[in-house]
């Protein structure tokens, strides 16, 4: 086990209630004293609340719910989502990170969360990992008025666990874990879904083996876990011991220009087969259009599904194409393959599609098994569609299926990131 242990200094920084805190910062309000939610009230009581302020979280409100689930006994401030504004703030935060470390030591995990490898910078700044973390968090607040939390660990997994399990409850919003802390801080955790990487379905499956705490998994037979859960079972065993061999320097940075394109959306109602295929196709259309416009092809397709709140869980998997491609049909089929392999017949509320391992689309080498004429026809067709959309707007031409009730493409084409700009 010792040979698998990394000894880096990794920060996992999360911006507290990001969307709601940005709105509070713009309004000059204290997010810890303000009952503010980010939601489009005009969509009705079933509309999704994208974020609630830390004040509402302290009152027991979840970060994601429906408007009709909000308390009615307090004067809640509603702010319509402004994705362009949030992206501006996210960019400001990334710029702050890059003042302290180089781009290769930064992995932007999401719009409000990032990993920083500060191992090689502690001597330069003459600071401990804790001191440098405090400096970065203070800089974020001084320049944006946003509060951040931070987990510090010896690898990416450990920093994330420190963030999720301890830092958000710490007085200074910072928690540091080492391998020695795993037995006392991680193993007692229950339910299992409280640990990053374990969804509700996996929790239920592990429960059939009598595994109730993270420590139960850590002390379970690894061979049995691998036999019943495959490589995921083996990986989970090592994770419960704090073992993670991932390096930030080997990660594909989601936000780095030219390294990936992706789209995700939360649906307003439960989707099932076959309606969900309409959503997947529209999202693939969006991603492949961006590939073509930027003259890129991808080698890796990532696809994820999130089930409804009542069920919980979901999956996120990726597949490597035989050769780089920007073909809509090829990437759609890759998504369908992952869907058919991992979907568990549960109601779906979130879908994510992204492509990584991008290359410049200079020369395409056809394989012996491809229909060359069909691929050329497809390329020419979508090139024409792209040109029309560029000149006359995204909704100037869509698939005929966009008229179906299950379609969301027309509404999404008017928004940024699935929300009002």
N, C-alpha and C positions, 0 to 999 in steps of 0.2 A: 504493500500500500504506500509506503514511504516514497518509492521511486516515482509514483504518479503525482506527487504533490508539487505544485508550483509555489514559488515564494515571491510573488510580485506585490506591488502596492497599487491596488485598483480602487478607483472611486466609481460608485454608481450614484449619479445625481438625478433626482427627480424634482420637478417643479410642482409645488403643492397646488392641487386643484387648479391646474394651469389656466384653462379658459376663464374660469370664474375669477381667479386672481388677477388676470390681465384686465378684465372689466373693472375690478375694484381699483386697480392701479390707475386706469384712465379716469375713473370718477373721483379719485382721491379718497377712497374709502378703505377702512381697515378690514381685510377679509376675515379676520378672526372675530369681528364684531358685527358683520353685515350679513343679513339673510338674503344672499343673492344667488340666483340660478341662471344658467345659460340655456335658454330654450326658446323656441319659436311658439309663443302662445297662440298665434293666429292659426296654427295647425290643429288646435283642439286639445282636449284633455289627454288624448292618447299619444301626443307627441313626446318624443324622447328628450329627457333632460341630459344635456351633454356634460354638465358639470355643476356642482354645488359648492358654495364657499366653505372654507374650513369651519366657519361658525355653524353652518347647517350640519356639517359632518359631525361636529361635537354634540349635536342634538339627536344623533342617530340616523340621519338621512344618508342613504347610499349615494355614491357618486354618480351612478346611472340609475334612473328610474323613469316613470312617466309623470307628466304634469299632474294628473289626477291623484297621484300618490303623495304629493307634497302636503305638508300640514296647512290647515286653513286658519289657524289661530295666531298667525304672525304676518306682518306686512312684508311679504316677499317681493324683492326687486327682480323683475324679469328683464334679461338682456338677450336680444336676438343674436344668434351666433354670427360672428364676424371673422370668418376664416382668414381673410387676407390680413387682418390685424394680428391674429395669433401667429401666423407664419412670420410676420415682421418681427415679433417679439422672440420667436424661436430662433430666427437668424441672428438677432442681437446676442442671445445667450451663446450660440455656437461661436460667434466672434470672440466672446469673452473667454471661452475655453481655449481657443486657438492663440490667445495671448500667453497662456501658461504652458501649453504643450504643442507639439507639432501635430499635423493632421493624421499622420500614420498611427499616433497613439490615442486617437479619439475614435470611438464608435458610437454614432448617433442611433440609439435603439428605437426611438419614436420622437414625435414632435416635442415631447416634454421630458424625455429621459435619455441619458447618455452615460457611457462608460469611458473613463479616463485612466490610462496607465501612466502613473506619475513616478514609477520606479526610478527612472534615470534622471529625474529632475530635482530630487530632494537635496542632493549635494549642491546643485547649482543655486537653489533658493535658500539653502542652509535652513531648511525647515523639516519637521517631522511630517508624516502623512496626515496626521490630524491637524497640524497647524496649516498646512497647505490647503486642506479641505475647507477649513474655516475662512481662509483668505479668499478662496474662490466663491464660496457662498456669500460672503460679505460684499464682494465686488458685484455679484449678480443683484443683490438687494439695493446697493447704493445706486446702481445705474438703471435699474428697471422697476424697483419697488416690489419685486417678486420674491417670495420666500421659497427656499429649496431645502430638500432633505438629502442626506448623503449616507450611503453605506460604504464602509472601507473593508476590503478583504484581500486575501492573498491570491485570489483568482476571481474571474468574472462572476462565477456562480456565488461565491461567498459574499462578494460585495452586494450582489442583488438580494441575497437572503438577509443580510444585515440591514439593508434599506427597508425591505418589506416587513420584516418581523420586529425590528427594534427601533430604527432611527426615527420613524414617524411619531413614536411615543416619547423620544428622548427630549430633554429640556432644550438642548441646542440643535436638535434635528440631525444629529450625527451619531452613528454607531459603528464601532470597529470590531470585527471578528477575526480570530485566528483559528487554526485547526484545533487548538486546545478548547475553543468555545463550543465546538460542534456538539459534544455530548450534553452540555448543560443548556445550550440555547436553542439547538435545532431538534434534538431527539425528543424532547417533551411535546413538540408541536402536534396539535390535533384540533380540528379534523385534518386529514392528510392534504386536502385541497388548499390549505393555507400555505403550503410550500409551492414556490414557483415551479411550474412544469408539471404539476399534478392537477388534472381537471376532475370534474365531478364523476365522469364515467370511469376514469382510472381509479379514483377513490373507491367507487362502488365495487369494482373488480378486485381491488386489493383487499377490501373488507371481507370478501368471500374466503380469504385465506387467514382471517383473524387479525389482519394488520390494521391497527387503529391509530398508532402514533408513528412519527418518522423514525423513532428509535426501533420500533418493531421491524421496519423494513431494513434498517441498518444491521440488525442482528439475524435476519432471515437468510436462508440458504440461497446464495447467488445462482446456483445451478437451477434451482426450482423457479426462481424469478425469470431467468433467461428462457427456460423451457416453456413457461406459460405466457410470457410477454415479449419474447424475442429480444432484440438488441435494446429495446426500450427498458426492459426489466433489468438488464445488466447495467445500463447507463444510470438508471434510477438508484440502484444499489450504491454505486460509487458517489452519486450526488448526495446521498444521505450521509456519506462520510466526508462531505465537503470537497470531494475530488472533482476537478474540472480542468481539462488540459487546453481549453480554448485560449487563444491569444488574440488580443485586440488587433494586432498587426496583420493577422490573417483573415480578419472579418471584412466582408464587403460592406462599406458604409452606405446605408440607405440614402442619406441626404447628400452624399458626395456627387457632384455633377458628373453625369455620364456613366455612373456605376450601376444604377438600377432604375427601373420605373415600376411603380406600383399604384394600386387603387384599392380602397376598402370602403364598404358601406354597411351601415346598420339599417336593417329593413324595418318598415313600420308595422308589419304583421308577420306571422309565422309563414314560412314558405316550405313547400315540400316538392318532391318530384311530381310532375315534370316542370312546374313553373320556375323552379330554381335554375333550370337550364337557360331560361331566358335572361336571367340576371347575370349568370356566368358569361354568356356570349357577349352581352353588352359591355361587361367589364374587360373582357379580352379585346373587344373592338377598340376600347379606349387605350389600353396598354400598347397594342400593336400599332395603333396610329402614331403614338409617340415614338415608337421605335423607327417607323418609316420616316417621320418628319426629321428625326435626328440622324438618319442614315446609320442606324445601328441594327445589329442582330444579337440575339441572346442565346446562351447555352443552357441556362438553368431557369426553370419555371417553378415558382413557389405558389402554393394554393392553400387557402385555409378556410375553415367553416367554424362559426360559433353558434352553438345551439341556444334556444330561448332560455330566459332567466330561470324558468321553472325546472328545466332539465340541467342546465349548466354544462360546461365542458365544450368539446369540439376537437378539432385537429388542425395542424399546420404541417404540411409536408412539401417536399420539393422533388423534382425529377430532372435529370440531365438529358438533354436532347442528343440524338446521334451526331448532329452537327448544328452550329449556330443558325438561327432562323428568326425571321420577323413575320412568318406566315400565320395569319389568323387561324386557319384551320388546324395547323400543326400545334399551336399553343393551346387552342381550345381542346383539342383531343388529349393533350397532356393533362390539362385540368380535369377533364372528364375521367381520365384513367385514375387520378388520385382520388377523385370524388367516389368512384365506384369501389375503390379499394378500402377506403377508411370511413365512409359515411355509415351511420348507425341508425338510419330511419327515424331520426329525431327532428322536431320542428326547428327550422333554421332562422336565425335573426341577424347573422353577420357573415359577410363573404369578403375574402381578400385574395387578390391576384397580383403577383409581382414577377418581374423578370430580372435576372442578374447575370453576371459573367458576360458583360456586353463586349462586343467587338465592332469595329468599323465595318460597315457593309460595303466592302470594295468588290470582291469577286466571290460569287457563290458557286461552290463545287457540288453539283448534283450527284446524288448517289444512284446506284443501279436500280434501287427499289422505288424511286420517286417518279411520279407522272409529271414530266417536265412541262408539257403543254399546259396542263392544268395549273401548275404553279405560276407559270408566266401569265396566264389569263387572270388568275387571282391577283397577282401583283399589279397588273395594269388596271384592273377594276378598282382596287383600293386606292391606287395612286390618283385615279380620277375623282373618287369620293373625297379623298383628302384635299384635293385642290378646290372642290366645291365648298367644303366646310371652311377652308381657309378664307375664301373670298366672301362667303355669304353667311357664315356662322355655323356653329355646331349642329343646330337643329334644321339646317337647310335641307339635309338629306339624311334619312335614317332607314333602318330596316323596316319592312312592312309590319313586322312583329312588334314594333314600338307602339302600335295602336292597341295591343293587348292590355288588359287591366293589370297584368302582372309586371308590365314594363315600368322601369323607373328612369329610363335614359333621357326623356324629354325634360323632366324636372331637374335632373342632375346636370344637364348641359347648361342650365341657367345659373349654376352655383359654382362655388369653389370648395373643393374637398367634400362635396355633398351637402354644403350648407350655404346660406346666404353670404355673399361677399361682404 
